[in-house]
Amino acid sequence: MNPIQVGVVMGSSSDWDTMQHAVAILQQFGIAFEAQVVSAHRMPDDMFRFAEAAADRGLKAIIAGAGGAAHLPGMIAAKTTVPVLGVPVASRHLQGVDSLHSIVQMPKGVPVATFAIGNAGAANAALFAVALLANEDPALRAKLEAFRVEQTEAARNMTLPVNA
Ligand code: RP5
């Protein structure tokens, strides 16, 4: 087994519909990861234990998704220097704008890299983690470049009904 490189955490199992898009990308690139619920306000002691152990456990990035008063990414970042990639999960009442503002507005000194609300943000957080890991892994960089080439080809092959 390869050592786990990326930790994926979320505040609730209700975040999975969004966060599965991060996990799918990590699986696609063959990244060793773990995924679990770590709630900032329901499991604060577990959250701190997770964050405090992250560097020693060899995690290279933490993808943290949360919705509403989404303090999970920021609080994890407060307890580790492992890069934290925050994913705002769409909330029921404010559609994730609350989550986005909670995650993106970190005061100076403790950064959280913040991605788009929802599925695209989850997928892009994972792609960003892949890019971080690719700095030290030429084979992974080649996979990432191939992924980009595939996207380019797919976009070039797009057709519009008006041209059919
Ligand atoms: C946050 O509260 C979670 O990240 C989730 O997005 C939101 C709602 O959680 P549940 O009430 O669905 O468990 O902590």
Backbone and ligand atoms as CSV (ligand in chain L), in Angstrom:
chain,resi,resn,atom,element,x,y,z
A,1,MET,N,N,0.841,-1.218,0.000
A,1,MET,CA,C,0.000,0.000,0.000
A,1,MET,C,C,0.873,1.265,0.000
A,2,ASN,N,N,0.535,2.201,-0.894
A,2,ASN,CA,C,1.208,3.490,-0.859
A,2,ASN,C,C,0.753,4.274,0.366
A,3,PRO,N,N,1.646,5.063,0.949
A,3,PRO,CA,C,1.203,5.907,2.065
A,3,PRO,C,C,0.161,6.924,1.600
A,4,ILE,N,N,-0.764,7.232,2.493
A,4,ILE,CA,C,-1.829,8.191,2.145
A,4,ILE,C,C,-1.209,9.564,1.931
A,5,GLN,N,N,-1.549,10.180,0.798
A,5,GLN,CA,C,-0.979,11.486,0.472
A,5,GLN,C,C,-1.967,12.631,0.638
A,6,VAL,N,N,-3.245,12.322,0.437
A,6,VAL,CA,C,-4.257,13.378,0.502
A,6,VAL,C,C,-5.368,12.954,1.468
A,7,GLY,N,N,-5.699,13.839,2.383
A,7,GLY,CA,C,-6.828,13.613,3.279
A,7,GLY,C,C,-8.032,14.401,2.778
A,8,VAL,N,N,-9.150,13.725,2.633
A,8,VAL,CA,C,-10.391,14.407,2.257
A,8,VAL,C,C,-11.305,14.367,3.475
A,9,VAL,N,N,-11.684,15.537,3.949
A,9,VAL,CA,C,-12.582,15.597,5.106
A,9,VAL,C,C,-13.779,16.471,4.765
A,10,MET,N,N,-14.883,16.177,5.434
A,10,MET,CA,C,-16.104,16.971,5.208
A,10,MET,C,C,-16.882,17.015,6.510
A,11,GLY,N,N,-17.706,18.062,6.628
A,11,GLY,CA,C,-18.384,18.296,7.897
A,11,GLY,C,C,-19.531,17.356,8.183
A,12,SER,N,N,-20.042,16.691,7.144
A,12,SER,CA,C,-21.211,15.829,7.319
A,12,SER,C,C,-21.266,14.845,6.159
A,13,SER,N,N,-21.941,13.722,6.385
A,13,SER,CA,C,-22.146,12.798,5.260
A,13,SER,C,C,-23.016,13.455,4.187
A,14,SER,N,N,-23.759,14.504,4.554
A,14,SER,CA,C,-24.574,15.193,3.545
A,14,SER,C,C,-23.700,15.963,2.549
A,15,ASP,N,N,-22.427,16.127,2.854
A,15,ASP,CA,C,-21.494,16.785,1.926
A,15,ASP,C,C,-20.968,15.818,0.858
A,16,TRP,N,N,-21.240,14.533,1.025
A,16,TRP,CA,C,-20.631,13.535,0.135
A,16,TRP,C,C,-21.007,13.733,-1.330
A,17,ASP,N,N,-22.286,14.108,-1.573
A,17,ASP,CA,C,-22.708,14.290,-2.970
A,17,ASP,C,C,-21.771,15.244,-3.705
A,18,THR,N,N,-21.303,16.245,-2.988
A,18,THR,CA,C,-20.342,17.198,-3.574
A,18,THR,C,C,-18.922,16.638,-3.527
A,19,MET,N,N,-18.525,16.155,-2.361
A,19,MET,CA,C,-17.122,15.786,-2.158
A,19,MET,C,C,-16.717,14.522,-2.913
A,20,GLN,N,N,-17.698,13.730,-3.330
A,20,GLN,CA,C,-17.357,12.544,-4.129
A,20,GLN,C,C,-16.666,12.936,-5.434
A,21,HIS,N,N,-16.882,14.178,-5.859
A,21,HIS,CA,C,-16.244,14.613,-7.101
A,21,HIS,C,C,-14.741,14.854,-6.898
A,22,ALA,N,N,-14.355,15.166,-5.685
A,22,ALA,CA,C,-12.919,15.242,-5.376
A,22,ALA,C,C,-12.333,13.831,-5.330
A,23,VAL,N,N,-13.049,12.954,-4.665
A,23,VAL,CA,C,-12.557,11.572,-4.522
A,23,VAL,C,C,-12.425,10.901,-5.891
A,24,ALA,N,N,-13.395,11.166,-6.780
A,24,ALA,CA,C,-13.347,10.545,-8.116
A,24,ALA,C,C,-12.076,10.952,-8.862
A,25,ILE,N,N,-11.689,12.220,-8.724
A,25,ILE,CA,C,-10.459,12.682,-9.402
A,25,ILE,C,C,-9.233,12.017,-8.780
A,26,LEU,N,N,-9.192,11.939,-7.468
A,26,LEU,CA,C,-8.033,11.302,-6.811
A,26,LEU,C,C,-7.928,9.849,-7.252
A,27,GLN,N,N,-9.064,9.178,-7.359
A,27,GLN,CA,C,-9.053,7.777,-7.815
A,27,GLN,C,C,-8.575,7.695,-9.262
A,28,GLN,N,N,-9.062,8.603,-10.079
A,28,GLN,CA,C,-8.678,8.609,-11.504
A,28,GLN,C,C,-7.162,8.750,-11.665
A,29,PHE,N,N,-6.535,9.532,-10.783
A,29,PHE,CA,C,-5.087,9.748,-10.896
A,29,PHE,C,C,-4.278,8.773,-10.042
A,30,GLY,N,N,-4.959,7.852,-9.382
A,30,GLY,CA,C,-4.250,6.829,-8.607
A,30,GLY,C,C,-3.569,7.368,-7.369
A,31,ILE,N,N,-4.148,8.418,-6.772
A,31,ILE,CA,C,-3.586,9.025,-5.549
A,31,ILE,C,C,-4.063,8.237,-4.331
A,32,ALA,N,N,-3.162,7.927,-3.428
A,32,ALA,CA,C,-3.551,7.269,-2.171
A,32,ALA,C,C,-4.200,8.324,-1.263
A,33,PHE,N,N,-5.452,8.087,-0.904
A,33,PHE,CA,C,-6.195,9.088,-0.122
A,33,PHE,C,C,-7.009,8.405,0.969
A,34,GLU,N,N,-7.510,9.220,1.866
A,34,GLU,CA,C,-8.500,8.761,2.850
A,34,GLU,C,C,-9.643,9.768,2.815
A,35,ALA,N,N,-10.850,9.327,3.134
A,35,ALA,CA,C,-11.996,10.235,3.164
A,35,ALA,C,C,-12.811,9.945,4.415
A,36,GLN,N,N,-13.186,11.007,5.138
A,36,GLN,CA,C,-13.924,10.811,6.379
A,36,GLN,C,C,-14.695,12.069,6.772
A,37,VAL,N,N,-15.694,11.868,7.621
A,37,VAL,CA,C,-16.410,12.999,8.204
A,37,VAL,C,C,-15.635,13.471,9.427
A,38,VAL,N,N,-15.303,14.769,9.418
A,38,VAL,CA,C,-14.686,15.413,10.589
A,38,VAL,C,C,-15.412,16.745,10.767
A,39,SER,N,N,-16.351,16.784,11.661
A,39,SER,CA,C,-17.155,17.997,11.818
A,39,SER,C,C,-16.497,18.964,12.799
A,40,ALA,N,N,-16.368,20.225,12.369
A,40,ALA,CA,C,-15.715,21.223,13.231
A,40,ALA,C,C,-16.510,21.479,14.501
A,41,HIS,N,N,-17.825,21.567,14.380
A,41,HIS,CA,C,-18.596,21.937,15.573
A,41,HIS,C,C,-19.170,20.737,16.313
A,42,ARG,N,N,-19.261,19.568,15.626
A,42,ARG,CA,C,-19.778,18.395,16.329
A,42,ARG,C,C,-18.663,17.520,16.882
A,43,MET,N,N,-17.468,17.655,16.275
A,43,MET,CA,C,-16.324,16.802,16.677
A,43,MET,C,C,-15.056,17.648,16.774
A,44,PRO,N,N,-15.086,18.745,17.531
A,44,PRO,CA,C,-13.935,19.659,17.510
A,44,PRO,C,C,-12.636,19.000,17.961
A,45,ASP,N,N,-12.704,18.102,18.939
A,45,ASP,CA,C,-11.473,17.459,19.419
A,45,ASP,C,C,-10.900,16.521,18.349
A,46,ASP,N,N,-11.782,15.802,17.661
A,46,ASP,CA,C,-11.337,14.925,16.570
A,46,ASP,C,C,-10.702,15.758,15.460
A,47,MET,N,N,-11.330,16.908,15.175
A,47,MET,CA,C,-10.807,17.783,14.124
A,47,MET,C,C,-9.382,18.229,14.452
A,48,PHE,N,N,-9.162,18.628,15.705
A,48,PHE,CA,C,-7.818,19.073,16.084
A,48,PHE,C,C,-6.825,17.919,16.055
A,49,ARG,N,N,-7.267,16.750,16.497
A,49,ARG,CA,C,-6.367,15.581,16.443
A,49,ARG,C,C,-5.968,15.284,15.006
A,50,PHE,N,N,-6.967,15.320,14.106
A,50,PHE,CA,C,-6.697,15.055,12.692
A,50,PHE,C,C,-5.676,16.064,12.152
A,51,ALA,N,N,-5.921,17.334,12.430
A,51,ALA,CA,C,-5.053,18.385,11.885
A,51,ALA,C,C,-3.647,18.304,12.479
A,52,GLU,N,N,-3.575,18.061,13.777
A,52,GLU,CA,C,-2.255,18.023,14.442
A,52,GLU,C,C,-1.405,16.853,13.954
A,53,ALA,N,N,-2.060,15.763,13.551
A,53,ALA,CA,C,-1.326,14.564,13.133
A,53,ALA,C,C,-0.989,14.581,11.640
A,54,ALA,N,N,-1.623,15.491,10.884
A,54,ALA,CA,C,-1.573,15.414,9.414
A,54,ALA,C,C,-0.144,15.402,8.857
A,55,ALA,N,N,0.685,16.310,9.324
A,55,ALA,CA,C,2.047,16.414,8.763
A,55,ALA,C,C,2.855,15.159,9.084
A,56,ASP,N,N,2.804,14.719,10.324
A,56,ASP,CA,C,3.571,13.528,10.725
A,56,ASP,C,C,3.075,12.279,10.010
A,57,ARG,N,N,1.799,12.256,9.659
A,57,ARG,CA,C,1.259,11.109,8.922
A,57,ARG,C,C,1.628,11.158,7.453
A,58,GLY,N,N,2.251,12.239,7.013
A,58,GLY,CA,C,2.730,12.322,5.634
A,58,GLY,C,C,1.735,12.884,4.645
A,59,LEU,N,N,0.627,13.443,5.151
A,59,LEU,CA,C,-0.333,14.050,4.217
A,59,LEU,C,C,0.334,15.244,3.528
A,60,LYS,N,N,0.131,15.333,2.224
A,60,LYS,CA,C,0.707,16.441,1.444
A,60,LYS,C,C,-0.334,17.532,1.178
A,61,ALA,N,N,-1.590,17.180,1.288
A,61,ALA,CA,C,-2.665,18.158,1.101
A,61,ALA,C,C,-3.906,17.634,1.807
A,62,ILE,N,N,-4.718,18.590,2.260
A,62,ILE,CA,C,-6.000,18.242,2.892
A,62,ILE,C,C,-7.095,18.972,2.120
A,63,ILE,N,N,-8.038,18.207,1.598
A,63,ILE,CA,C,-9.200,18.800,0.937
A,63,ILE,C,C,-10.330,18.781,1.956
A,64,ALA,N,N,-10.809,19.962,2.308
A,64,ALA,CA,C,-11.826,20.066,3.358
A,64,ALA,C,C,-13.070,20.739,2.794
A,65,GLY,N,N,-14.194,20.023,2.838
A,65,GLY,CA,C,-15.450,20.574,2.342
A,65,GLY,C,C,-16.421,20.780,3.476
A,66,ALA,N,N,-17.150,21.895,3.431
A,66,ALA,CA,C,-18.154,22.159,4.465
A,66,ALA,C,C,-19.161,23.172,3.933
A,67,GLY,N,N,-20.329,23.162,4.568
A,67,GLY,CA,C,-21.380,24.073,4.135
A,67,GLY,C,C,-21.882,24.931,5.281
A,68,GLY,N,N,-22.517,26.038,4.937
A,68,GLY,CA,C,-23.061,26.955,5.948
A,68,GLY,C,C,-21.947,27.756,6.605
A,69,ALA,N,N,-21.929,27.768,7.934
A,69,ALA,CA,C,-20.830,28.412,8.668
A,69,ALA,C,C,-19.635,27.467,8.579
A,70,ALA,N,N,-18.969,27.520,7.437
A,70,ALA,CA,C,-18.037,26.447,7.046
A,70,ALA,C,C,-16.643,26.697,7.624
A,71,HIS,N,N,-16.510,26.465,8.914
A,71,HIS,CA,C,-15.242,26.772,9.589
A,71,HIS,C,C,-14.243,25.624,9.541
A,72,LEU,N,N,-14.661,24.461,9.013
A,72,LEU,CA,C,-13.769,23.289,9.028
A,72,LEU,C,C,-12.420,23.554,8.334
A,73,PRO,N,N,-12.401,24.057,7.088
A,73,PRO,CA,C,-11.093,24.254,6.448
A,73,PRO,C,C,-10.195,25.218,7.232
A,74,GLY,N,N,-10.760,26.321,7.687
A,74,GLY,CA,C,-9.958,27.315,8.410
A,74,GLY,C,C,-9.441,26.793,9.733
A,75,MET,N,N,-10.261,26.040,10.446
A,75,MET,CA,C,-9.818,25.520,11.742
A,75,MET,C,C,-8.763,24.430,11.568
A,76,ILE,N,N,-8.893,23.639,10.519
A,76,ILE,CA,C,-7.831,22.649,10.246
A,76,ILE,C,C,-6.539,23.386,9.894
A,77,ALA,N,N,-6.656,24.407,9.045
A,77,ALA,CA,C,-5.469,25.175,8.652
A,77,ALA,C,C,-4.798,25.821,9.855
A,78,ALA,N,N,-5.602,26.155,10.875
A,78,ALA,CA,C,-5.046,26.780,12.079
A,78,ALA,C,C,-4.134,25.835,12.848
A,79,LYS,N,N,-4.310,24.533,12.618
A,79,LYS,CA,C,-3.582,23.539,13.405
A,79,LYS,C,C,-2.559,22.748,12.601
A,80,THR,N,N,-2.339,23.101,11.333
A,80,THR,CA,C,-1.351,22.383,10.535
A,80,THR,C,C,-0.790,23.304,9.464
A,81,THR,N,N,0.421,23.015,9.024
A,81,THR,CA,C,0.972,23.750,7.885
A,81,THR,C,C,0.826,22.945,6.593
A,82,VAL,N,N,0.213,21.770,6.656
A,82,VAL,CA,C,-0.122,21.047,5.430
A,82,VAL,C,C,-1.122,21.903,4.647
A,83,PRO,N,N,-0.911,22.063,3.318
A,83,PRO,CA,C,-1.845,22.912,2.562
A,83,PRO,C,C,-3.292,22.428,2.667
A,84,VAL,N,N,-4.199,23.362,2.950
A,84,VAL,CA,C,-5.626,23.048,3.065
A,84,VAL,C,C,-6.361,23.659,1.871
A,85,LEU,N,N,-7.086,22.805,1.178
A,85,LEU,CA,C,-7.843,23.216,0.003
A,85,LEU,C,C,-9.323,23.170,0.385
A,86,GLY,N,N,-9.967,24.325,0.429
A,86,GLY,CA,C,-11.332,24.408,0.947
A,86,GLY,C,C,-12.377,24.347,-0.159
A,87,VAL,N,N,-13.390,23.533,0.069
A,87,VAL,CA,C,-14.482,23.396,-0.900
A,87,VAL,C,C,-15.786,23.856,-0.243
A,88,PRO,N,N,-16.363,24.962,-0.737
A,88,PRO,CA,C,-17.650,25.402,-0.212
A,88,PRO,C,C,-18.775,24.495,-0.737
A,89,VAL,N,N,-19.492,23.874,0.183
A,89,VAL,CA,C,-20.610,23.011,-0.189
A,89,VAL,C,C,-21.876,23.872,-0.228
A,90,ALA,N,N,-22.705,23.659,-1.231
A,90,ALA,CA,C,-23.932,24.455,-1.369
A,90,ALA,C,C,-24.860,24.185,-0.193
A,91,SER,N,N,-25.266,25.236,0.470
A,91,SER,CA,C,-26.175,25.107,1.613
A,91,SER,C,C,-27.609,25.290,1.125
A,92,ARG,N,N,-28.571,24.850,1.950
A,92,ARG,CA,C,-29.971,24.855,1.517
A,92,ARG,C,C,-30.505,26.282,1.361
A,93,HIS,N,N,-30.220,27.131,2.322
A,93,HIS,CA,C,-30.876,28.437,2.303
A,93,HIS,C,C,-30.116,29.488,1.499
A,94,LEU,N,N,-28.799,29.434,1.537
A,94,LEU,CA,C,-28.021,30.487,0.865
A,94,LEU,C,C,-27.204,29.938,-0.307
A,95,GLN,N,N,-27.482,28.698,-0.688
A,95,GLN,CA,C,-26.897,28.079,-1.886
A,95,GLN,C,C,-25.364,28.056,-1.896
A,96,GLY,N,N,-24.761,28.154,-0.747
A,96,GLY,CA,C,-23.305,28.002,-0.682
A,96,GLY,C,C,-22.534,29.309,-0.693
A,97,VAL,N,N,-23.229,30.435,-0.878
A,97,VAL,CA,C,-22.528,31.723,-0.806
A,97,VAL,C,C,-22.006,31.930,0.617
A,98,ASP,N,N,-22.793,31.484,1.592
A,98,ASP,CA,C,-22.344,31.537,2.994
A,98,ASP,C,C,-21.088,30.678,3.197
A,99,SER,N,N,-21.099,29.473,2.606
A,99,SER,CA,C,-19.955,28.565,2.734
A,99,SER,C,C,-18.710,29.189,2.088
A,100,LEU,N,N,-18.922,29.745,0.889
A,100,LEU,CA,C,-17.804,30.370,0.171
A,100,LEU,C,C,-17.194,31.502,0.992
A,101,HIS,N,N,-18.047,32.383,1.505
A,101,HIS,CA,C,-17.526,33.515,2.278
A,101,HIS,C,C,-16.831,33.038,3.552
A,102,SER,N,N,-17.386,32.005,4.184
A,102,SER,CA,C,-16.771,31.487,5.413
A,102,SER,C,C,-15.371,30.954,5.143
A,103,ILE,N,N,-15.205,30.316,3.981
A,103,ILE,CA,C,-13.921,29.655,3.696
A,103,ILE,C,C,-12.911,30.634,3.101
A,104,VAL,N,N,-13.393,31.520,2.223
A,104,VAL,CA,C,-12.439,32.353,1.478
A,104,VAL,C,C,-11.898,33.514,2.311
A,105,GLN,N,N,-12.656,33.945,3.320
A,105,GLN,CA,C,-12.273,35.172,4.024
A,105,GLN,C,C,-11.356,34.899,5.211
A,106,MET,N,N,-10.327,34.081,5.004
A,106,MET,CA,C,-9.371,33.840,6.091
A,106,MET,C,C,-8.545,35.092,6.344
A,107,PRO,N,N,-8.429,35.492,7.583
A,107,PRO,CA,C,-7.551,36.627,7.878
A,107,PRO,C,C,-6.100,36.299,7.530
A,108,LYS,N,N,-5.328,37.341,7.288
A,108,LYS,CA,C,-3.917,37.191,6.912
A,108,LYS,C,C,-3.165,36.302,7.901
A,109,GLY,N,N,-2.400,35.369,7.370
A,109,GLY,CA,C,-1.510,34.568,8.218
A,109,GLY,C,C,-1.799,33.088,8.207
A,110,VAL,N,N,-3.039,32.709,7.970
A,110,VAL,CA,C,-3.410,31.278,7.934
A,110,VAL,C,C,-4.239,31.051,6.667
A,111,PRO,N,N,-3.575,30.657,5.577
A,111,PRO,CA,C,-4.306,30.566,4.309
A,111,PRO,C,C,-5.098,29.272,4.138
A,112,VAL,N,N,-6.213,29.407,3.442
A,112,VAL,CA,C,-6.951,28.247,2.913
A,112,VAL,C,C,-7.160,28.539,1.425
A,113,ALA,N,N,-6.686,27.654,0.575
A,113,ALA,CA,C,-6.928,27.814,-0.864
A,113,ALA,C,C,-8.389,27.461,-1.106
A,114,THR,N,N,-9.144,28.414,-1.646
A,114,THR,CA,C,-10.594,28.244,-1.724
A,114,THR,C,C,-11.044,28.035,-3.163
A,115,PHE,N,N,-11.915,27.055,-3.350
A,115,PHE,CA,C,-12.353,26.685,-4.690
A,115,PHE,C,C,-13.820,27.073,-4.886
A,116,ALA,N,N,-14.330,26.772,-6.063
A,116,ALA,CA,C,-15.706,27.156,-6.400
A,116,ALA,C,C,-16.712,26.390,-5.537
A,117,ILE,N,N,-17.898,26.932,-5.427
A,117,ILE,CA,C,-18.982,26.247,-4.715
A,117,ILE,C,C,-19.375,24.987,-5.492
A,118,GLY,N,N,-19.449,23.863,-4.778
A,118,GLY,CA,C,-20.078,22.679,-5.366
A,118,GLY,C,C,-19.146,21.727,-6.091
A,119,ASN,N,N,-19.738,20.997,-7.027
A,119,ASN,CA,C,-19.034,19.873,-7.658
A,119,ASN,C,C,-17.753,20.298,-8.370
A,120,ALA,N,N,-17.819,21.431,-9.090
A,120,ALA,CA,C,-16.635,21.882,-9.830
A,120,ALA,C,C,-15.512,22.225,-8.851
A,121,GLY,N,N,-15.880,22.840,-7.730
A,121,GLY,CA,C,-14.864,23.176,-6.735
A,121,GLY,C,C,-14.237,21.935,-6.137
A,122,ALA,N,N,-15.054,20.926,-5.878
A,122,ALA,CA,C,-14.523,19.678,-5.306
A,122,ALA,C,C,-13.557,19.017,-6.290
A,123,ALA,N,N,-13.968,18.941,-7.552
A,123,ALA,CA,C,-13.100,18.330,-8.566
A,123,ALA,C,C,-11.816,19.142,-8.733
A,124,ASN,N,N,-11.955,20.468,-8.759
A,124,ASN,CA,C,-10.759,21.298,-8.954
A,124,ASN,C,C,-9.824,21.256,-7.745
A,125,ALA,N,N,-10.376,21.122,-6.554
A,125,ALA,CA,C,-9.504,20.985,-5.381
A,125,ALA,C,C,-8.645,19.729,-5.520
A,126,ALA,N,N,-9.256,18.661,-6.001
A,126,ALA,CA,C,-8.494,17.418,-6.189
A,126,ALA,C,C,-7.464,17.580,-7.301
A,127,LEU,N,N,-7.849,18.274,-8.374
A,127,LEU,CA,C,-6.881,18.504,-9.458
A,127,LEU,C,C,-5.720,19.369,-8.966
A,128,PHE,N,N,-6.022,20.294,-8.076
A,128,PHE,CA,C,-4.962,21.136,-7.506
A,128,PHE,C,C,-4.032,20.294,-6.624
A,129,ALA,N,N,-4.617,19.379,-5.864
A,129,ALA,CA,C,-3.791,18.474,-5.048
A,129,ALA,C,C,-2.905,17.616,-5.949
A,130,VAL,N,N,-3.466,17.163,-7.054
A,130,VAL,CA,C,-2.663,16.387,-8.017
A,130,VAL,C,C,-1.503,17.250,-8.527
A,131,ALA,N,N,-1.786,18.500,-8.848
A,131,ALA,CA,C,-0.732,19.399,-9.347
A,131,ALA,C,C,0.359,19.603,-8.295
A,132,LEU,N,N,-0.031,19.726,-7.027
A,132,LEU,CA,C,0.965,19.863,-5.949
A,132,LEU,C,C,1.860,18.622,-5.895
A,133,LEU,N,N,1.227,17.457,-5.924
A,133,LEU,CA,C,1.986,16.199,-5.839
A,133,LEU,C,C,2.849,16.010,-7.082
A,134,ALA,N,N,2.370,16.504,-8.213
A,134,ALA,CA,C,3.097,16.330,-9.475
A,134,ALA,C,C,4.426,17.085,-9.472
A,135,ASN,N,N,4.575,18.080,-8.596
A,135,ASN,CA,C,5.857,18.804,-8.496
A,135,ASN,C,C,7.002,17.866,-8.167
A,136,GLU,N,N,6.689,16.791,-7.457
A,136,GLU,CA,C,7.728,15.838,-7.026
A,136,GLU,C,C,7.570,14.490,-7.729
A,137,ASP,N,N,6.730,14.406,-8.741
A,137,ASP,CA,C,6.402,13.106,-9.328
A,137,ASP,C,C,6.188,13.262,-10.837
A,138,PRO,N,N,7.250,13.054,-11.618
A,138,PRO,CA,C,7.157,13.271,-13.070
A,138,PRO,C,C,6.086,12.409,-13.740
A,139,ALA,N,N,5.881,11.185,-13.259
A,139,ALA,CA,C,4.868,10.319,-13.883
A,139,ALA,C,C,3.476,10.907,-13.666
A,140,LEU,N,N,3.263,11.462,-12.479
A,140,LEU,CA,C,1.969,12.087,-12.191
A,140,LEU,C,C,1.787,13.346,-13.041
A,141,ARG,N,N,2.869,14.098,-13.223
A,141,ARG,CA,C,2.776,15.298,-14.072
A,141,ARG,C,C,2.382,14.907,-15.491
A,142,ALA,N,N,2.957,13.809,-15.983
A,142,ALA,CA,C,2.615,13.358,-17.337
A,142,ALA,C,C,1.128,13.001,-17.422
A,143,LYS,N,N,0.592,12.378,-16.363
A,143,LYS,CA,C,-0.844,12.046,-16.346
A,143,LYS,C,C,-1.696,13.306,-16.365
A,144,LEU,N,N,-1.252,14.310,-15.600
A,144,LEU,CA,C,-2.008,15.563,-15.525
A,144,LEU,C,C,-1.989,16.272,-16.880
A,145,GLU,N,N,-0.825,16.233,-17.527
A,145,GLU,CA,C,-0.741,16.865,-18.848
A,145,GLU,C,C,-1.627,16.130,-19.849
A,146,ALA,N,N,-1.657,14.800,-19.765
A,146,ALA,CA,C,-2.519,14.017,-20.662
A,146,ALA,C,C,-3.996,14.342,-20.421
A,147,PHE,N,N,-4.346,14.546,-19.163
A,147,PHE,CA,C,-5.725,14.920,-18.799
A,147,PHE,C,C,-6.100,16.250,-19.454
A,148,ARG,N,N,-5.165,17.197,-19.431
A,148,ARG,CA,C,-5.429,18.502,-20.056
A,148,ARG,C,C,-5.587,18.359,-21.571
A,149,VAL,N,N,-4.744,17.512,-22.178
A,149,VAL,CA,C,-4.828,17.309,-23.630
A,149,VAL,C,C,-6.193,16.711,-23.988
A,150,GLU,N,N,-6.640,15.755,-23.174
A,150,GLU,CA,C,-7.969,15.146,-23.411
A,150,GLU,C,C,-9.067,16.199,-23.366
A,151,GLN,N,N,-8.972,17.104,-22.397
A,151,GLN,CA,C,-9.977,18.160,-22.286
A,151,GLN,C,C,-9.959,19.058,-23.508
A,152,THR,N,N,-8.746,19.364,-23.975
A,152,THR,CA,C,-8.627,20.222,-25.152
A,152,THR,C,C,-9.282,19.550,-26.349
A,153,GLU,N,N,-9.003,18.275,-26.534
A,153,GLU,CA,C,-9.583,17.544,-27.669
A,153,GLU,C,C,-11.102,17.509,-27.549
A,154,ALA,N,N,-11.595,17.275,-26.337
A,154,ALA,CA,C,-13.046,17.215,-26.135
A,154,ALA,C,C,-13.694,18.559,-26.479
A,155,ALA,N,N,-13.038,19.643,-26.088
A,155,ALA,CA,C,-13.598,20.967,-26.382
A,155,ALA,C,C,-13.560,21.247,-27.882
A,156,ARG,N,N,-12.471,20.814,-28.542
A,156,ARG,CA,C,-12.367,21.035,-29.995
A,156,ARG,C,C,-13.431,20.246,-30.751
A,157,ASN,N,N,-13.835,19.131,-30.185
A,157,ASN,CA,C,-14.821,18.278,-30.862
A,157,ASN,C,C,-16.262,18.623,-30.502
A,158,MET,N,N,-16.443,19.667,-29.684
A,158,MET,CA,C,-17.812,20.050,-29.320
A,158,MET,C,C,-18.529,20.602,-30.548
A,159,THR,N,N,-19.795,20.229,-30.670
A,159,THR,CA,C,-20.598,20.765,-31.762
A,159,THR,C,C,-21.792,21.512,-31.178
A,160,LEU,N,N,-22.368,22.369,-31.962
A,160,LEU,CA,C,-23.540,23.134,-31.541
A,160,LEU,C,C,-24.705,22.786,-32.461
A,161,PRO,N,N,-25.915,22.764,-31.909
A,161,PRO,CA,C,-27.079,22.392,-32.737
A,161,PRO,C,C,-27.199,23.244,-33.995
A,162,VAL,N,N,-26.779,24.508,-33.903
A,162,VAL,CA,C,-26.949,25.421,-35.028
A,162,VAL,C,C,-26.067,25.033,-36.225
A,163,ASN,N,N,-25.011,24.280,-35.961
A,163,ASN,CA,C,-24.089,23.870,-37.032
A,163,ASN,C,C,-24.370,22.458,-37.546
A,164,ALA,N,N,-25.360,21.793,-36.965
A,164,ALA,CA,C,-25.581,20.385,-37.322
A,164,ALA,C,C,-26.206,20.252,-38.707
L,1,RP5,C1,C,-21.847,21.515,7.944
L,1,RP5,O1,O,-23.208,21.658,8.062
L,1,RP5,C2,C,-21.637,20.396,6.978
L,1,RP5,O2,O,-20.451,20.618,6.288
L,1,RP5,C3,C,-22.851,20.431,6.087
L,1,RP5,O3,O,-22.573,21.047,4.851
L,1,RP5,C4,C,-23.839,21.270,6.879
L,1,RP5,C5,C,-25.139,20.534,7.177
L,1,RP5,O4,O,-24.834,19.344,7.848
L,1,RP5,P1,P,-25.996,18.284,8.125
L,1,RP5,O5,O,-27.027,18.987,8.946
L,1,RP5,O6,O,-26.547,17.889,6.756
L,1,RP5,O7,O,-25.345,17.130,8.813
L,1,RP5,O8,O,-21.253,21.205,9.149
